[in-house]
């Protein structure tokens, strides 16, 4: 994934709904203009962090416009949703935040009436049909159940986190699986050159081959750090590993993969997909290349179907948590293989944890489903 970061990925969402407000010229629309969006208590996010991610994502949209996979208005909207409006929305977020800081006042991004006055809201209804088709194929009973119970008016709101790792600089009996840098035979190649040459090491081996020691035996790539096998599976799923070394936090992010698609129907240990990593300065989200990736922040960053939604969309999700109705904002700034053909899910970056128990304790109050809206600043 771009950032991939540990995704406690739960399935995707899509549901067919047509209404009097549906976009014209299509029998099925997942986003419809909502004149009366249900805004609750705007909380659980920092305006400063939202601005940081908005600013980074807008930078990508402007500097890397040749990336047609991500930089577009979206393929599931009508002409009222444009790339220009998306960029203006991201700019407006930071403009508002900075004006409020200068005025020494509470952020208006937490003010429901301000948001209603300045944004158009497009209600998202999930693609239930596709979710149920995936559920049938899945060998995971819990995953199938959750896909089959996506409400018709809510998306599947999953959460992902960056993996806090314990690691070793050298191989040990416990830490016996390497997090590998790109193989030596493509270090001098561009992404295009390396993708075109199928004889390269990266294209030859599955995850299982590498765990069995193929790279180590032939000395085909540099080990960055050494992990347990379980931690390796987790960080390959999540896309980012975070390690504390001598009091300094270091970040490792996915770089290039072996070209094998993620299979949503099987578990993490059975996946053949393998990622090579690179050390980076912070948690990173979407980007065609390592140098172009977007720096993202917990609680305000969503991963989702960038191919169809388009990078940089501002979303609001609303749900009930601990008997309180909550609304929060985040930017679509990351993606992953699990979102292919997925219009029923957003994945919220929550934080960094050592494992499932830490993650669950901190996030068990968050629901599995939420109302969702695309937001665009009014002209």
N, C-alpha and C positions, 0 to 999 in steps of 0.2 A: 504494500500500500504505500502510498505516498508516505505519509507519516506512519502509517499503519497503526501505530501504537496499540497497545494491548486492547484488543477489542473483545469485550465480552459480547461479541457480536450476537445479536439475536436477529432473526430473519427480517426480510424486507417487506415493504408494503405497497400495495396498489389496490385500488377498488374503483369500479366503474360507476360514475354517477353523472347523470345529465339533469340539469335544472334549467329554470328560466334564465338564470344568469350564466349558464355554461357558455364557454367560448364557441363561437360559430364555426360552421363548416367541419365539424367532427362529431361522430356519434358518441365518443367517450372522452371526457375531460377529467383530469384529476385536480385541477386548480380552478376555482371559481371566485369571482369578485364577491367579497362579503361586506355588505354595508353596515353590519352590526357585529363586529368581531367580539368575542368574549374575552376581555382582558381581565386578569385577576391581579393579585398583588405582584408587582414587578420586582422580583427578588432573585437571590441565588446567583447573581452575576455582578461583576464589577465593570462599571462604564469604562474605566481606564484600560482594562484588559480587552474589552470589546473593541475599543478604538485601535489598540495595538494590532489585533487580528484583522480588522477592517482595513487598516492602513497597509499591512503586509499583503493582503489579498488584492487590494486595488493596485499595488505596485506590480504584482504578477500580471494582472489583466492588461496593464498598460505596457509593460516591458516585454511580455512574451505573447503578443497577440498572434504569433504564428502557430501557437499551440491550439489547433482547432478541436482537439479532443475536449479541452476544458474551457477555452475562452470563446464563449458564444452566449447568446441570450437564453438558450435552452430549447430543446426540441419538442417539449410537451406544453408549450404556451402559445397563445396567439400573439398578434403583432403588438399588443399593448405592453408586453414584457420585452424590453430591449436591453442590449448591453450598455447603452448610454445610461439608462435609468439605473441599472445595477451599479455602475461606477458612481453615479451621483448619490445613490443611497449610501454606499460605503463612505464617500466623502462627507455626507451630511452627518453620519454617526460621529466622526471625529470633530467636525466643526462644532457640533452641539456639545460634545464633551469638553472641548477646549474653551468654548465660550463660558460654560458653567464653571470651569476651574478659575478662569480669570475673574469671573463675577463672584467667586467664593460662595456658590450656592449648590444645593443638592442637585445631582444630575437629573436633567429632564428626561433622560433615557429610562428613568424609573417612574416617570409620570404618565399614568394611563391616558389622561386627556391630551397631553402633548403628543403622544404617539398617535392617537385617533385623529387629531387635527392635522398631522403632517404626513401620514402614511396611508397608502392603499393596502388593504389586506386581501389576500387570495387564499381561501380556505382549501386545504389539502385533504382529499379523500383517498384512501389507500387502494392499491390494486389488489383487492382480495383474491381475485381469480389466480393471479400468478403466485401469490403467497401459498394458496392451497395446493397448487400444482407442485410447488417445491416441497410442501409438507408430505405429500404422497411419496415422494422419492427419498425423503430423508430417513436414515437409519437411526436417528436420535429421537426417542419418544418424546422427550421434553421439548425439543425444538419443533417437532411436528405439532404438538399440542399448542404451543404458543403461536405458531403460524396460523393454525386453524381457528384460533380464538381472537384474531385481530378484529376489533369492532369496525363496523362499516363507516364510522365517522372519525376514527382515530388512527394515527400511524403507530407503527411499532417503534418505540423509543428505547433503543439499546444504549449501552454505555461501554466505553472502552477506556483503558488506562495505559500509561507507560509502565513498563515492568522495571521495578527496582530489583537489581540483581546483586547477588553475592557471587564473586568471581575470583579467578586466580590469574596472575600474569603468566603462569606456566601450567602445563598439564599435570594433574594429580589424579589419584584414583577416584576422587569425588568429582572434581571438575575436569571431565574428560572429553567434553565436546567444545570445539572452537566456534567462536563467532568469526567468520572469515571475511577478510577484505576481498575485493575483486581479484580473480585469478590473475597471475602474472602475465598471461598471454594476451590480455586486453587492456592493460594499464595505460597504454599509449593511444588507444583507439577511442574515437567518439562513440556515442551511443548508437548512432546510425550504422557506423562501420562494424561495431561489435554485434549488433543485431542481425546484420546481413551475413555474417560469417558463422555458419552453423558448425564449423569444425572446432570452434573455440571451446575451452573447458566448461564454461558456464552453461552451454547448451547440452552437454553430454550426460550430466548426472542428476539423479533424483535426490530428494532429501534422504531417503533410505541409503542410497549409495554413499553419501557424504558422512552420515552418522556411522556407517560401517568402516569409515576410515580411508576412503578413496583419495581425497585431497591430501590428507596427511601422509599417506603412504608414498604418493608420487611427488609430494612437495609442490603442489600446483598453486597454492594460495597462502597468504600470510595470515596466521591466527592473530586476531586483535586482542581477545581475551578468552579465557576458558570458563565454561559453564557446566552445570549438570545437564543431563539430557532433557529433563523435564523443563528446566528454564529455557533451553534452546527452543523447544516446541512453542513455549509461551511467547518468546520474543519474536519468533518467526511469524506468529499469528498477529502480534500486536504491532510490530514494525519499528518499535523504539525500545532500546534498553538503557536504563539509567543505573550507573554504578557510582558508589561513594568510594573514592580512593584517597587515603590520607586527608580526609576532610574536604576533598574537592569532588564536586558532582560532575561526572562525565556522561556524555550522551552518545549513543550509537544508533544510527538510523539506517533503514534499508536503502540500498543503492541500486542494484540491478538483480533481476531474478532469472531463473533457468527457463523461463518461457512456458512453463506448465501452469495451466489455469487452476485457480482455487476451486475445489469441489465442495459446494455447500452441503451436500448430502452425507459427507463422511466427517469423522473426527479429526482433530489436529494432528494426532500421531500418524494417521494414515495418509495425510496430504503428501503428494509428490513434489509440490511447489517448494522451491528453496530460494532464499534471499541471501545475497552477499551484502555486507554492511560497510559503513564508513563512520568515523567519529565526526560529530557535528557539534556546534556551539550551544544548541538548545533543542527543545522538542520541535520537530519539523513536520509540516503537513504536506500538501500537494506540491508537486513540481516535476517537470519532465526530466530534469537533471538534478544532481545533488546540489549544485551551486545555485539553482533557481528556486529551491524549495521554500515554502512559506513558513515562517516561524509562527507557531500557534500557541495558545494558552488554554489551560483547563477552564472548564465551566462556560466558555464562550465560543468553542469550536465544535462544529459538526462535521462528521464524515458522512458521505452519502453518494448518490448516483450522479457524479459530476458529468458523465457522458451525456445524460439526458437533461439534467437540471441546469447544467452550466455552473462553473465555479463562481463563488462570491455572493451567492444568494443569502439575504438576511431572512432568518426564520424566527418565528415566535412559537413556542410550544407552551401549552397550558394543561395543567393536571392538578389532581388533589394529592397532597402530601401531608401526612400526619394531621389530617382534618383541616388543612388549610389549602385554599385554591391558590395556585402559584402560576405565574407566567414568567418566562425567561427568554432572552434573546441570544442568538448565536449565528455565526457566519459559516456557510458551507466552504470549508477550507482544506478538506482532506477527502480521500476516497480509498477504495480498496476493491479487491476482486469479488468480495461478497456482495457488492452493490450492482454488479452487472444485471441488467434487466430487472432492477429493483426499484419500484416506485411506491414502496410501502414502509420505508424505514429511514430513520436518521439515527446516527450513532454519536452520542455526546461524550467528548473527552472530559473525564472527571478529575483525574489526578494521577499520581504515581504510587504504586503499592508493590509490596513483595509478592503478594499472591491473592488468591480468591478470597480467603477469609478476611484479610485486611480490606480488600475492596468491598466485600459484602457488608461488613460492619459499618463502613463509612457511607454506603449508598443504598442500603436496604429500604430506606424510606422512599426512594424514587420508584415510580410506577413503570410498568412495561409498555403502556400505551398512553398516548397524549393527543389532544387536539393540536393541530399545526396550521400555521399560516405563513405564506410567503409575504414579505413586506417590501414595498417599493415607495420611496419618497415621492410625494406629490410634486408636480411641476409648478 
